[in-house]
Amino acid sequence: MSNTATEAPEAPTYELSALDRCDSCGAQAYIRVELGKGELLFCAHHGKKYQEKLEGVARSWHDESSRLQADNRS
């Protein structure tokens, strides 16, 4: 008999790309909000605008808006 422990695979990390667009205005999305029945994508502006309203119902809040500052330093 073998005593091998099987580790659960880590959940894949989700990274937004330039193809992901804001559901409000069509700009590049930097925020992904997972809801019970789907997801919403937002640019940094609209993500901040709707964050307070969505925090209570969102399953997860994936925010990559810090990439905007990193892009400006290059």
Residue pairs with C-beta under 8 A, 6 or more apart in sequence:
14 32
14 62
15 64
16 29
16 30
16 32
16 41
16 62
16 64
18 28
20 28
20 29
20 32
20 41
21 27
21 28
21 29
21 41
22 28
22 29
22 41
22 42
22 43
22 46
23 29
23 40
23 41
23 42
23 46
24 42
24 43
24 46
25 43
25 45
25 46
27 43
27 45
28 43
29 41
29 42
29 43
30 42
30 43
30 44
30 47
30 63
30 64
30 65
30 67
30 68
31 41
31 42
31 43
31 44
31 46
31 47
31 61
31 62
31 63
31 64
31 65
32 39
32 40
32 41
32 60
32 62
33 39
33 40
33 41
33 42
33 47
33 54
33 58
33 60
33 61
33 62
34 58
34 59
34 60
34 61
34 62
35 54
35 57
35 58
35 59
36 57
36 59
40 54
42 50
44 65
44 68
47 63
47 65
48 65
51 61
54 61
55 61
